[in-house]
Each structure stands twice: as C-alpha cells, then as structure tokens.
Amino acid sequence: MRKAIGIVMGVIVVAAVGYFAYTYFSGSQANATNSGAAAQPTDTDDQSFEDVIWASGKVVPARWVYLGFEAGGRQVVDSERGR
C-alpha cells in the first residue's frame, strides 16, 4: 500500500513540475515574440521601399533522368520460366 501511494505521489509531483515548466517556457516565448515585434519600426514614412530586394528564379535539377521504356507495347511473360 505504501509503495502505491509513493508511486501516485511521484506521478503527481512529476506532472506538477511538467505543468509549471510548460507554462513558464510558453510564457517566455510569448513575451519574446511580442518584444521582437515591438522592436521593429512601425512608421512607414521612415522606411524606404527602394531598399527592398525582389528576386525570382527557377529550380532545375543538375541532371535529367527519364524513367520509362523507350518503346511502347506489351510485355510477354513466360509463366513457366518465370520471366
């Protein structure tokens, strides 16, 4: 009986520590996100839109590989030989 009570108490302590750690770290991440947004300037008159760099491109493979038969048609399989 004492062993069962000890196990239950251990589970409760681990759950409580996990809950407090989760709330602590999730709260500090929310504060870091908000403080990062506040550090950016909000007045668009000070920013020049000429400083923005636009780029576009296309991703192509270094080597093309064609996976397929060179000629179409049906394949004859010899069921006795297994080919």
PDB file of N, CA, C and O in Angstrom:
ATOM      1  N   MET A   1       0.826  -1.188   0.000  1.00  0.00           N
ATOM      2  CA  MET A   1       0.000   0.000   0.000  1.00  0.00           C
ATOM      3  C   MET A   1       0.871   1.253   0.000  1.00  0.00           C
ATOM      4  O   MET A   1       0.577   2.222  -0.701  1.00  0.00           O
ATOM      5  N   ARG A   2       1.939   1.229   0.786  1.00  0.00           N
ATOM      6  CA  ARG A   2       2.815   2.396   0.857  1.00  0.00           C
ATOM      7  C   ARG A   2       3.516   2.620  -0.471  1.00  0.00           C
ATOM      8  O   ARG A   2       3.762   3.758  -0.869  1.00  0.00           O
ATOM      9  N   LYS A   3       3.833   1.536  -1.151  1.00  0.00           N
ATOM     10  CA  LYS A   3       4.505   1.645  -2.438  1.00  0.00           C
ATOM     11  C   LYS A   3       3.579   2.300  -3.462  1.00  0.00           C
ATOM     12  O   LYS A   3       4.023   3.141  -4.243  1.00  0.00           O
ATOM     13  N   ALA A   4       2.308   1.930  -3.468  1.00  0.00           N
ATOM     14  CA  ALA A   4       1.335   2.512  -4.391  1.00  0.00           C
ATOM     15  C   ALA A   4       1.142   4.002  -4.126  1.00  0.00           C
ATOM     16  O   ALA A   4       1.032   4.789  -5.066  1.00  0.00           O
ATOM     17  N   ILE A   5       1.100   4.391  -2.865  1.00  0.00           N
ATOM     18  CA  ILE A   5       0.951   5.804  -2.512  1.00  0.00           C
ATOM     19  C   ILE A   5       2.189   6.584  -2.957  1.00  0.00           C
ATOM     20  O   ILE A   5       2.075   7.708  -3.447  1.00  0.00           O
ATOM     21  N   GLY A   6       3.361   5.991  -2.786  1.00  0.00           N
ATOM     22  CA  GLY A   6       4.601   6.639  -3.221  1.00  0.00           C
ATOM     23  C   GLY A   6       4.634   6.835  -4.732  1.00  0.00           C
ATOM     24  O   GLY A   6       5.079   7.877  -5.214  1.00  0.00           O
ATOM     25  N   ILE A   7       4.167   5.841  -5.481  1.00  0.00           N
ATOM     26  CA  ILE A   7       4.130   5.946  -6.937  1.00  0.00           C
ATOM     27  C   ILE A   7       3.156   7.031  -7.370  1.00  0.00           C
ATOM     28  O   ILE A   7       3.463   7.827  -8.258  1.00  0.00           O
ATOM     29  N   VAL A   8       1.970   7.067  -6.740  1.00  0.00           N
ATOM     30  CA  VAL A   8       0.973   8.084  -7.083  1.00  0.00           C
ATOM     31  C   VAL A   8       1.505   9.478  -6.760  1.00  0.00           C
ATOM     32  O   VAL A   8       1.332  10.403  -7.555  1.00  0.00           O
ATOM     33  N   MET A   9       2.140   9.639  -5.620  1.00  0.00           N
ATOM     34  CA  MET A   9       2.709  10.938  -5.247  1.00  0.00           C
ATOM     35  C   MET A   9       3.820  11.343  -6.219  1.00  0.00           C
ATOM     36  O   MET A   9       3.936  12.514  -6.579  1.00  0.00           O
ATOM     37  N   GLY A  10       4.629  10.381  -6.639  1.00  0.00           N
ATOM     38  CA  GLY A  10       5.694  10.669  -7.611  1.00  0.00           C
ATOM     39  C   GLY A  10       5.126  11.133  -8.935  1.00  0.00           C
ATOM     40  O   GLY A  10       5.648  12.069  -9.540  1.00  0.00           O
ATOM     41  N   VAL A  11       4.052  10.484  -9.398  1.00  0.00           N
ATOM     42  CA  VAL A  11       3.407  10.880 -10.643  1.00  0.00           C
ATOM     43  C   VAL A  11       2.831  12.284 -10.528  1.00  0.00           C
ATOM     44  O   VAL A  11       2.933  13.078 -11.463  1.00  0.00           O
ATOM     45  N   ILE A  12       2.226  12.593  -9.385  1.00  0.00           N
ATOM     46  CA  ILE A  12       1.658  13.933  -9.175  1.00  0.00           C
ATOM     47  C   ILE A  12       2.759  14.992  -9.186  1.00  0.00           C
ATOM     48  O   ILE A  12       2.594  16.054  -9.787  1.00  0.00           O
ATOM     49  N   VAL A  13       3.877  14.708  -8.527  1.00  0.00           N
ATOM     50  CA  VAL A  13       4.983  15.671  -8.488  1.00  0.00           C
ATOM     51  C   VAL A  13       5.559  15.888  -9.888  1.00  0.00           C
ATOM     52  O   VAL A  13       5.817  17.027 -10.278  1.00  0.00           O
ATOM     53  N   VAL A  14       5.762  14.812 -10.645  1.00  0.00           N
ATOM     54  CA  VAL A  14       6.291  14.938 -12.000  1.00  0.00           C
ATOM     55  C   VAL A  14       5.323  15.719 -12.889  1.00  0.00           C
ATOM     56  O   VAL A  14       5.754  16.550 -13.688  1.00  0.00           O
ATOM     57  N   ALA A  15       4.032  15.460 -12.759  1.00  0.00           N
ATOM     58  CA  ALA A  15       3.030  16.183 -13.550  1.00  0.00           C
ATOM     59  C   ALA A  15       3.016  17.660 -13.186  1.00  0.00           C
ATOM     60  O   ALA A  15       2.909  18.514 -14.067  1.00  0.00           O
ATOM     61  N   ALA A  16       3.122  17.970 -11.898  1.00  0.00           N
ATOM     62  CA  ALA A  16       3.118  19.372 -11.468  1.00  0.00           C
ATOM     63  C   ALA A  16       4.359  20.101 -11.976  1.00  0.00           C
ATOM     64  O   ALA A  16       4.257  21.234 -12.445  1.00  0.00           O
ATOM     65  N   VAL A  17       5.519  19.474 -11.890  1.00  0.00           N
ATOM     66  CA  VAL A  17       6.748  20.092 -12.389  1.00  0.00           C
ATOM     67  C   VAL A  17       6.652  20.295 -13.898  1.00  0.00           C
ATOM     68  O   VAL A  17       7.056  21.342 -14.405  1.00  0.00           O
ATOM     69  N   GLY A  18       6.132  19.327 -14.609  1.00  0.00           N
ATOM     70  CA  GLY A  18       5.962  19.466 -16.055  1.00  0.00           C
ATOM     71  C   GLY A  18       5.010  20.582 -16.412  1.00  0.00           C
ATOM     72  O   GLY A  18       5.261  21.324 -17.361  1.00  0.00           O
ATOM     73  N   TYR A  19       3.919  20.720 -15.673  1.00  0.00           N
ATOM     74  CA  TYR A  19       2.951  21.782 -15.938  1.00  0.00           C
ATOM     75  C   TYR A  19       3.566  23.158 -15.712  1.00  0.00           C
ATOM     76  O   TYR A  19       3.411  24.054 -16.541  1.00  0.00           O
ATOM     77  N   PHE A  20       4.263  23.327 -14.588  1.00  0.00           N
ATOM     78  CA  PHE A  20       4.874  24.625 -14.303  1.00  0.00           C
ATOM     79  C   PHE A  20       5.987  24.949 -15.297  1.00  0.00           C
ATOM     80  O   PHE A  20       6.141  26.106 -15.689  1.00  0.00           O
ATOM     81  N   ALA A  21       6.759  23.955 -15.708  1.00  0.00           N
ATOM     82  CA  ALA A  21       7.807  24.195 -16.706  1.00  0.00           C
ATOM     83  C   ALA A  21       7.187  24.588 -18.042  1.00  0.00           C
ATOM     84  O   ALA A  21       7.691  25.479 -18.726  1.00  0.00           O
ATOM     85  N   TYR A  22       6.102  23.927 -18.413  1.00  0.00           N
ATOM     86  CA  TYR A  22       5.435  24.265 -19.672  1.00  0.00           C
ATOM     87  C   TYR A  22       4.890  25.685 -19.648  1.00  0.00           C
ATOM     88  O   TYR A  22       5.080  26.432 -20.608  1.00  0.00           O
ATOM     89  N   THR A  23       4.221  26.068 -18.578  1.00  0.00           N
ATOM     90  CA  THR A  23       3.666  27.419 -18.505  1.00  0.00           C
ATOM     91  C   THR A  23       4.778  28.467 -18.448  1.00  0.00           C
ATOM     92  O   THR A  23       4.622  29.555 -19.003  1.00  0.00           O
ATOM     93  N   TYR A  24       5.888  28.161 -17.791  1.00  0.00           N
ATOM     94  CA  TYR A  24       6.995  29.112 -17.713  1.00  0.00           C
ATOM     95  C   TYR A  24       7.618  29.336 -19.088  1.00  0.00           C
ATOM     96  O   TYR A  24       7.812  30.478 -19.506  1.00  0.00           O
ATOM     97  N   PHE A  25       7.929  28.247 -19.790  1.00  0.00           N
ATOM     98  CA  PHE A  25       8.599  28.380 -21.078  1.00  0.00           C
ATOM     99  C   PHE A  25       7.664  28.890 -22.167  1.00  0.00           C
ATOM    100  O   PHE A  25       8.108  29.636 -23.040  1.00  0.00           O
ATOM    101  N   SER A  26       6.410  28.524 -22.150  1.00  0.00           N
ATOM    102  CA  SER A  26       5.494  29.041 -23.163  1.00  0.00           C
ATOM    103  C   SER A  26       5.217  30.518 -22.923  1.00  0.00           C
ATOM    104  O   SER A  26       5.004  31.263 -23.879  1.00  0.00           O
ATOM    105  N   GLY A  27       5.213  30.950 -21.688  1.00  0.00           N
ATOM    106  CA  GLY A  27       5.032  32.368 -21.376  1.00  0.00           C
ATOM    107  C   GLY A  27       6.230  33.187 -21.807  1.00  0.00           C
ATOM    108  O   GLY A  27       6.061  34.298 -22.310  1.00  0.00           O
ATOM    109  N   SER A  28       7.444  32.669 -21.625  1.00  0.00           N
ATOM    110  CA  SER A  28       8.628  33.414 -22.024  1.00  0.00           C
ATOM    111  C   SER A  28       8.751  33.471 -23.541  1.00  0.00           C
ATOM    112  O   SER A  28       9.299  34.444 -24.060  1.00  0.00           O
ATOM    113  N   GLN A  29       8.270  32.480 -24.268  1.00  0.00           N
ATOM    114  CA  GLN A  29       8.279  32.530 -25.725  1.00  0.00           C
ATOM    115  C   GLN A  29       7.286  33.566 -26.224  1.00  0.00           C
ATOM    116  O   GLN A  29       7.567  34.266 -27.197  1.00  0.00           O
ATOM    117  N   ALA A  30       6.146  33.679 -25.587  1.00  0.00           N
ATOM    118  CA  ALA A  30       5.161  34.676 -25.996  1.00  0.00           C
ATOM    119  C   ALA A  30       5.700  36.076 -25.750  1.00  0.00           C
ATOM    120  O   ALA A  30       5.486  36.966 -26.574  1.00  0.00           O
ATOM    121  N   ASN A  31       6.385  36.291 -24.649  1.00  0.00           N
ATOM    122  CA  ASN A  31       6.971  37.594 -24.372  1.00  0.00           C
ATOM    123  C   ASN A  31       8.080  37.927 -25.364  1.00  0.00           C
ATOM    124  O   ASN A  31       8.201  39.076 -25.789  1.00  0.00           O
ATOM    125  N   ALA A  32       8.887  36.943 -25.739  1.00  0.00           N
ATOM    126  CA  ALA A  32       9.959  37.179 -26.699  1.00  0.00           C
ATOM    127  C   ALA A  32       9.383  37.522 -28.066  1.00  0.00           C
ATOM    128  O   ALA A  32       9.932  38.367 -28.773  1.00  0.00           O
ATOM    129  N   THR A  33       8.288  36.881 -28.446  1.00  0.00           N
ATOM    130  CA  THR A  33       7.656  37.171 -29.724  1.00  0.00           C
ATOM    131  C   THR A  33       7.089  38.584 -29.729  1.00  0.00           C
ATOM    132  O   THR A  33       7.236  39.305 -30.716  1.00  0.00           O
ATOM    133  N   ASN A  34       6.452  38.984 -28.652  1.00  0.00           N
ATOM    134  CA  ASN A  34       5.880  40.323 -28.574  1.00  0.00           C
ATOM    135  C   ASN A  34       6.962  41.392 -28.526  1.00  0.00           C
ATOM    136  O   ASN A  34       6.812  42.444 -29.146  1.00  0.00           O
ATOM    137  N   SER A  35       8.048  41.142 -27.802  1.00  0.00           N
ATOM    138  CA  SER A  35       9.100  42.145 -27.713  1.00  0.00           C
ATOM    139  C   SER A  35       9.821  42.282 -29.043  1.00  0.00           C
ATOM    140  O   SER A  35      10.279  43.376 -29.373  1.00  0.00           O
ATOM    141  N   GLY A  36       9.936  41.215 -29.815  1.00  0.00           N
ATOM    142  CA  GLY A  36      10.559  41.296 -31.128  1.00  0.00           C
ATOM    143  C   GLY A  36       9.723  42.113 -32.089  1.00  0.00           C
ATOM    144  O   GLY A  36      10.266  42.842 -32.919  1.00  0.00           O
ATOM    145  N   ALA A  37       8.418  42.004 -31.991  1.00  0.00           N
ATOM    146  CA  ALA A  37       7.536  42.772 -32.867  1.00  0.00           C
ATOM    147  C   ALA A  37       7.563  44.241 -32.480  1.00  0.00           C
ATOM    148  O   ALA A  37       7.441  45.102 -33.352  1.00  0.00           O
ATOM    149  N   ALA A  38       7.720  44.555 -31.200  1.00  0.00           N
ATOM    150  CA  ALA A  38       7.738  45.942 -30.760  1.00  0.00           C
ATOM    151  C   ALA A  38       9.052  46.620 -31.135  1.00  0.00           C
ATOM    152  O   ALA A  38       9.102  47.846 -31.227  1.00  0.00           O
ATOM    153  N   ALA A  39      10.122  45.845 -31.354  1.00  0.00           N
ATOM    154  CA  ALA A  39      11.412  46.428 -31.683  1.00  0.00           C
ATOM    155  C   ALA A  39      11.461  46.926 -33.121  1.00  0.00           C
ATOM    156  O   ALA A  39      12.301  47.764 -33.449  1.00  0.00           O
ATOM    157  N   GLN A  40      10.584  46.433 -33.984  1.00  0.00           N
ATOM    158  CA  GLN A  40      10.572  46.859 -35.374  1.00  0.00           C
ATOM    159  C   GLN A  40       9.879  48.217 -35.487  1.00  0.00           C
ATOM    160  O   GLN A  40       8.907  48.483 -34.781  1.00  0.00           O
ATOM    161  N   PRO A  41      10.380  49.067 -36.370  1.00  0.00           N
ATOM    162  CA  PRO A  41       9.720  50.363 -36.541  1.00  0.00           C
ATOM    163  C   PRO A  41       8.355  50.199 -37.186  1.00  0.00           C
ATOM    164  O   PRO A  41       8.174  49.394 -38.100  1.00  0.00           O
ATOM    165  N   THR A  42       7.407  50.970 -36.698  1.00  0.00           N
ATOM    166  CA  THR A  42       6.045  50.873 -37.220  1.00  0.00           C
ATOM    167  C   THR A  42       5.704  52.010 -38.154  1.00  0.00           C
ATOM    168  O   THR A  42       4.682  51.952 -38.838  1.00  0.00           O
ATOM    169  N   ASP A  43       6.529  53.048 -38.206  1.00  0.00           N
ATOM    170  CA  ASP A  43       6.261  54.196 -39.059  1.00  0.00           C
ATOM    171  C   ASP A  43       6.809  53.920 -40.455  1.00  0.00           C
ATOM    172  O   ASP A  43       8.021  53.790 -40.627  1.00  0.00           O
ATOM    173  N   THR A  44       5.941  53.831 -41.444  1.00  0.00           N
ATOM    174  CA  THR A  44       6.382  53.512 -42.808  1.00  0.00           C
ATOM    175  C   THR A  44       6.992  54.708 -43.510  1.00  0.00           C
ATOM    176  O   THR A  44       7.610  54.538 -44.561  1.00  0.00           O
ATOM    177  N   ASP A  45       6.846  55.907 -42.975  1.00  0.00           N
ATOM    178  CA  ASP A  45       7.459  57.079 -43.596  1.00  0.00           C
ATOM    179  C   ASP A  45       8.980  57.034 -43.482  1.00  0.00           C
ATOM    180  O   ASP A  45       9.684  57.560 -44.344  1.00  0.00           O
ATOM    181  N   ASP A  46       9.487  56.406 -42.420  1.00  0.00           N
ATOM    182  CA  ASP A  46      10.931  56.337 -42.231  1.00  0.00           C
ATOM    183  C   ASP A  46      11.568  55.279 -43.117  1.00  0.00           C
ATOM    184  O   ASP A  46      12.762  55.356 -43.405  1.00  0.00           O
ATOM    185  N   GLN A  47      10.809  54.315 -43.546  1.00  0.00           N
ATOM    186  CA  GLN A  47      11.355  53.229 -44.350  1.00  0.00           C
ATOM    187  C   GLN A  47      11.263  53.591 -45.826  1.00  0.00           C
ATOM    188  O   GLN A  47      10.280  54.177 -46.281  1.00  0.00           O
ATOM    189  N   SER A  48      12.287  53.237 -46.545  1.00  0.00           N
ATOM    190  CA  SER A  48      12.280  53.447 -47.985  1.00  0.00           C
ATOM    191  C   SER A  48      11.965  52.124 -48.662  1.00  0.00           C
ATOM    192  O   SER A  48      12.606  51.109 -48.390  1.00  0.00           O
ATOM    193  N   PHE A  49      10.984  52.141 -49.537  1.00  0.00           N
ATOM    194  CA  PHE A  49      10.625  50.911 -50.232  1.00  0.00           C
ATOM    195  C   PHE A  49      11.627  50.580 -51.329  1.00  0.00           C
ATOM    196  O   PHE A  49      11.545  49.512 -51.936  1.00  0.00           O
ATOM    197  N   GLU A  50      12.568  51.478 -51.593  1.00  0.00           N
ATOM    198  CA  GLU A  50      13.607  51.187 -52.563  1.00  0.00           C
ATOM    199  C   GLU A  50      14.644  50.229 -52.006  1.00  0.00           C
ATOM    200  O   GLU A  50      15.424  49.660 -52.769  1.00  0.00           O
ATOM    201  N   ASP A  51      14.673  50.039 -50.699  1.00  0.00           N
ATOM    202  CA  ASP A  51      15.628  49.137 -50.073  1.00  0.00           C
ATOM    203  C   ASP A  51      15.205  47.683 -50.164  1.00  0.00           C
ATOM    204  O   ASP A  51      15.961  46.800 -49.758  1.00  0.00           O
ATOM    205  N   VAL A  52      14.029  47.413 -50.679  1.00  0.00           N
ATOM    206  CA  VAL A  52      13.528  46.048 -50.763  1.00  0.00           C
ATOM    207  C   VAL A  52      14.120  45.378 -51.999  1.00  0.00           C
ATOM    208  O   VAL A  52      14.119  45.959 -53.084  1.00  0.00           O
ATOM    209  N   ILE A  53      14.618  44.174 -51.837  1.00  0.00           N
ATOM    210  CA  ILE A  53      15.204  43.419 -52.944  1.00  0.00           C
ATOM    211  C   ILE A  53      14.227  42.335 -53.350  1.00  0.00           C
ATOM    212  O   ILE A  53      13.796  41.544 -52.511  1.00  0.00           O
ATOM    213  N   TRP A  54      13.872  42.288 -54.624  1.00  0.00           N
ATOM    214  CA  TRP A  54      12.974  41.275 -55.158  1.00  0.00           C
ATOM    215  C   TRP A  54      13.786  40.349 -56.047  1.00  0.00           C
ATOM    216  O   TRP A  54      14.605  40.802 -56.846  1.00  0.00           O
ATOM    217  N   ALA A  55      13.560  39.077 -55.907  1.00  0.00           N
ATOM    218  CA  ALA A  55      14.268  38.103 -56.730  1.00  0.00           C
ATOM    219  C   ALA A  55      13.324  36.965 -57.065  1.00  0.00           C
ATOM    220  O   ALA A  55      12.438  36.621 -56.283  1.00  0.00           O
ATOM    221  N   SER A  56      13.526  36.389 -58.230  1.00  0.00           N
ATOM    222  CA  SER A  56      12.752  35.212 -58.616  1.00  0.00           C
ATOM    223  C   SER A  56      13.680  34.258 -59.342  1.00  0.00           C
ATOM    224  O   SER A  56      14.737  34.652 -59.836  1.00  0.00           O
ATOM    225  N   GLY A  57      13.285  33.039 -59.400  1.00  0.00           N
ATOM    226  CA  GLY A  57      14.127  32.045 -60.046  1.00  0.00           C
ATOM    227  C   GLY A  57      13.374  30.757 -60.270  1.00  0.00           C
ATOM    228  O   GLY A  57      12.187  30.638 -59.968  1.00  0.00           O
ATOM    229  N   LYS A  58      14.093  29.804 -60.804  1.00  0.00           N
ATOM    230  CA  LYS A  58      13.518  28.503 -61.111  1.00  0.00           C
ATOM    231  C   LYS A  58      14.501  27.436 -60.646  1.00  0.00           C
ATOM    232  O   LYS A  58      15.699  27.536 -60.913  1.00  0.00           O
ATOM    233  N   VAL A  59      14.014  26.443 -59.971  1.00  0.00           N
ATOM    234  CA  VAL A  59      14.852  25.349 -59.506  1.00  0.00           C
ATOM    235  C   VAL A  59      14.797  24.237 -60.532  1.00  0.00           C
ATOM    236  O   VAL A  59      13.724  23.717 -60.838  1.00  0.00           O
ATOM    237  N   VAL A  60      15.949  23.874 -61.059  1.00  0.00           N
ATOM    238  CA  VAL A  60      16.030  22.791 -62.043  1.00  0.00           C
ATOM    239  C   VAL A  60      17.073  21.793 -61.572  1.00  0.00           C
ATOM    240  O   VAL A  60      18.029  22.173 -60.897  1.00  0.00           O
ATOM    241  N   PRO A  61      16.904  20.530 -61.916  1.00  0.00           N
ATOM    242  CA  PRO A  61      17.893  19.535 -61.495  1.00  0.00           C
ATOM    243  C   PRO A  61      19.196  19.680 -62.274  1.00  0.00           C
ATOM    244  O   PRO A  61      19.202  20.181 -63.398  1.00  0.00           O
ATOM    245  N   ALA A  62      20.283  19.245 -61.681  1.00  0.00           N
ATOM    246  CA  ALA A  62      21.586  19.299 -62.344  1.00  0.00           C
ATOM    247  C   ALA A  62      21.663  18.278 -63.469  1.00  0.00           C
ATOM    248  O   ALA A  62      22.404  18.471 -64.433  1.00  0.00           O
ATOM    249  N   ARG A  63      20.904  17.196 -63.354  1.00  0.00           N
ATOM    250  CA  ARG A  63      20.931  16.146 -64.368  1.00  0.00           C
ATOM    251  C   ARG A  63      19.519  15.608 -64.531  1.00  0.00           C
ATOM    252  O   ARG A  63      18.851  15.304 -63.543  1.00  0.00           O
ATOM    253  N   TRP A  64      19.065  15.488 -65.766  1.00  0.00           N
ATOM    254  CA  TRP A  64      17.731  14.963 -66.057  1.00  0.00           C
ATOM    255  C   TRP A  64      17.807  13.452 -66.214  1.00  0.00           C
ATOM    256  O   TRP A  64      18.751  12.928 -66.805  1.00  0.00           O
ATOM    257  N   VAL A  65      16.825  12.765 -65.692  1.00  0.00           N
ATOM    258  CA  VAL A  65      16.743  11.313 -65.818  1.00  0.00           C
ATOM    259  C   VAL A  65      15.344  10.978 -66.305  1.00  0.00           C
ATOM    260  O   VAL A  65      14.351  11.362 -65.687  1.00  0.00           O
ATOM    261  N   TYR A  66      15.277  10.262 -67.412  1.00  0.00           N
ATOM    262  CA  TYR A  66      13.986   9.831 -67.948  1.00  0.00           C
ATOM    263  C   TYR A  66      13.753   8.389 -67.533  1.00  0.00           C
ATOM    264  O   TYR A  66      14.490   7.487 -67.931  1.00  0.00           O
ATOM    265  N   LEU A  67      12.731   8.185 -66.736  1.00  0.00           N
ATOM    266  CA  LEU A  67      12.403   6.852 -66.251  1.00  0.00           C
ATOM    267  C   LEU A  67      11.219   6.330 -67.051  1.00  0.00           C
ATOM    268  O   LEU A  67      10.078   6.735 -66.827  1.00  0.00           O
ATOM    269  N   GLY A  68      11.494   5.448 -67.966  1.00  0.00           N
ATOM    270  CA  GLY A  68      10.424   4.887 -68.776  1.00  0.00           C
ATOM    271  C   GLY A  68      11.010   4.034 -69.888  1.00  0.00           C
ATOM    272  O   GLY A  68      12.217   4.026 -70.131  1.00  0.00           O
ATOM    273  N   PHE A  69      10.119   3.323 -70.550  1.00  0.00           N
ATOM    274  CA  PHE A  69      10.553   2.489 -71.662  1.00  0.00           C
ATOM    275  C   PHE A  69      10.753   3.346 -72.900  1.00  0.00           C
ATOM    276  O   PHE A  69      10.036   4.325 -73.106  1.00  0.00           O
ATOM    277  N   GLU A  70      11.738   2.973 -73.734  1.00  0.00           N
ATOM    278  CA  GLU A  70      11.989   3.720 -74.948  1.00  0.00           C
ATOM    279  C   GLU A  70      10.930   3.447 -75.996  1.00  0.00           C
ATOM    280  O   GLU A  70      10.662   4.296 -76.846  1.00  0.00           O
ATOM    281  N   ALA A  71      10.323   2.263 -75.945  1.00  0.00           N
ATOM    282  CA  ALA A  71       9.289   1.909 -76.917  1.00  0.00           C
ATOM    283  C   ALA A  71       8.067   1.408 -76.162  1.00  0.00           C
ATOM    284  O   ALA A  71       8.191   0.708 -75.157  1.00  0.00           O
ATOM    285  N   GLY A  72       6.910   1.761 -76.641  1.00  0.00           N
ATOM    286  CA  GLY A  72       5.685   1.311 -76.007  1.00  0.00           C
ATOM    287  C   GLY A  72       5.299  -0.081 -76.477  1.00  0.00           C
ATOM    288  O   GLY A  72       5.853  -0.586 -77.453  1.00  0.00           O
ATOM    289  N   GLY A  73       4.365  -0.694 -75.797  1.00  0.00           N
ATOM    290  CA  GLY A  73       3.884  -2.008 -76.205  1.00  0.00           C
ATOM    291  C   GLY A  73       3.633  -2.890 -75.010  1.00  0.00           C
ATOM    292  O   GLY A  73       3.729  -2.460 -73.860  1.00  0.00           O
ATOM    293  N   ARG A  74       3.310  -4.127 -75.302  1.00  0.00           N
ATOM    294  CA  ARG A  74       3.054  -5.106 -74.247  1.00  0.00           C
ATOM    295  C   ARG A  74       4.264  -5.985 -74.030  1.00  0.00           C
ATOM    296  O   ARG A  74       5.055  -6.225 -74.942  1.00  0.00           O
ATOM    297  N   GLN A  75       4.391  -6.453 -72.822  1.00  0.00           N
ATOM    298  CA  GLN A  75       5.493  -7.341 -72.478  1.00  0.00           C
ATOM    299  C   GLN A  75       4.951  -8.749 -72.350  1.00  0.00           C
ATOM    300  O   GLN A  75       3.954  -8.975 -71.664  1.00  0.00           O
ATOM    301  N   VAL A  76       5.613  -9.713 -73.017  1.00  0.00           N
ATOM    302  CA  VAL A  76       5.189 -11.104 -72.965  1.00  0.00           C
ATOM    303  C   VAL A  76       5.949 -11.783 -71.839  1.00  0.00           C
ATOM    304  O   VAL A  76       7.177 -11.712 -71.773  1.00  0.00           O
ATOM    305  N   VAL A  77       5.199 -12.452 -70.941  1.00  0.00           N
ATOM    306  CA  VAL A  77       5.810 -13.118 -69.809  1.00  0.00           C
ATOM    307  C   VAL A  77       5.611 -14.615 -69.972  1.00  0.00           C
ATOM    308  O   VAL A  77       4.490 -15.087 -70.161  1.00  0.00           O
ATOM    309  N   ASP A  78       6.716 -15.361 -69.896  1.00  0.00           N
ATOM    310  CA  ASP A  78       6.669 -16.816 -69.965  1.00  0.00           C
ATOM    311  C   ASP A  78       6.441 -17.316 -68.540  1.00  0.00           C
ATOM    312  O   ASP A  78       7.359 -17.280 -67.720  1.00  0.00           O
ATOM    313  N   SER A  79       5.235 -17.779 -68.239  1.00  0.00           N
ATOM    314  CA  SER A  79       4.897 -18.173 -66.880  1.00  0.00           C
ATOM    315  C   SER A  79       5.609 -19.440 -66.426  1.00  0.00           C
ATOM    316  O   SER A  79       5.772 -19.652 -65.224  1.00  0.00           O
ATOM    317  N   GLU A  80       6.032 -20.274 -67.344  1.00  0.00           N
ATOM    318  CA  GLU A  80       6.723 -21.499 -66.947  1.00  0.00           C
ATOM    319  C   GLU A  80       8.149 -21.217 -66.491  1.00  0.00           C
ATOM    320  O   GLU A  80       8.649 -21.862 -65.570  1.00  0.00           O
ATOM    321  N   ARG A  81       8.789 -20.274 -67.120  1.00  0.00           N
ATOM    322  CA  ARG A  81      10.168 -19.971 -66.769  1.00  0.00           C
ATOM    323  C   ARG A  81      10.246 -18.869 -65.716  1.00  0.00           C
ATOM    324  O   ARG A  81      11.295 -18.686 -65.098  1.00  0.00           O
ATOM    325  N   GLY A  82       9.172 -18.141 -65.504  1.00  0.00           N
ATOM    326  CA  GLY A  82       9.156 -17.079 -64.513  1.00  0.00           C
ATOM    327  C   GLY A  82       9.684 -15.759 -65.036  1.00  0.00           C
ATOM    328  O   GLY A  82      10.031 -14.869 -64.261  1.00  0.00           O
ATOM    329  N   ARG A  83       9.744 -15.632 -66.365  1.00  0.00           N
ATOM    330  CA  ARG A  83      10.214 -14.377 -66.945  1.00  0.00           C
ATOM    331  C   ARG A  83       9.133 -13.756 -67.788  1.00  0.00           C
ATOM    332  O   ARG A  83       9.336 -12.688 -68.365  1.00  0.00           O
TER     333      ARG A  83
END
